[in-house]
Amino acid sequence: MDKGELLYEGKAKRVYSTSDPDLYVQEFKDDATAFNAKKKGEIVGKGVVNNKISSVLFQMLEKEGVPTHFEKLLSDRDMLIKKVEIVMLEVTVRNITAGGICRTIGVEEGVRLKEPVYEIHYKEDKLDDPLINEDHAKVLGLATDEEMAIIKDYALKINQLLKKFFEGLNIDLVDYKLEFGRYKDTIILADEISPDTCRFWEKGTGKKLDKDRFRQDLGDVEDAYQEMLSRITQES
Ligand code: 5GP
């Protein structure tokens, strides 16, 4: 399937039309941003890693009954996806405290949560993707009650599946962000699942193997992405 017109360019991906009106190509870039693009840089090879990791995880989730926009891996950086209307929510699930939850409710980093913490954020860069509740989402017309219930069910089911998958790789799945889309009157998982959108800590050492290495200037950023790819592809 050939790439057609460039339709959209985001911080980490480009989206192209194809000859099929129901399908797009998403291309993963090496560009890296953090803190709502206040910090910018490049992580060499990141696009390839994120494309391949997302492909493996989307296929695993599909097999386990979670519908996703994944159609096919096309090349190192390109993935064929279903055309969806993105729900303007960033859905976060947390298993261990880090990042936003430490700032929002004043907890220390590294606390293992007895139950996963589910959050929704308004996907709006101008407001720094604020944490909102379902009433806010309804006021803004972002999703219906029914859609939000489906999204929460999927997000928590995905948590079970991803946690188990990463346990097998000796990795703690600390937290992650998901985006969903509307496709032919259904809700499906969209965007990507990668070291850009998840926090991964090596069990035992606590070594961070995700975008926090870039956000916090920890060094060895490329190596961390490659390490996650090699663990994931060995498993699959
Ligand atoms: P936090 O709310 O702690 O900043 O992020 C929670 C999780 O969601 C982290 O794994 C983080 O990487 C991911 N996340 C949240 N917002 C964004 C975003 O705008 N872009 C990306 N790439 N990941 C995000």
Residues whose N, C-alpha, C, O or C-beta is under 5 A from the ligand:
A	BS01	5GP	T92 A98 G99 G100 I101 D175 Y176 K177 D196 T197 C198 R199
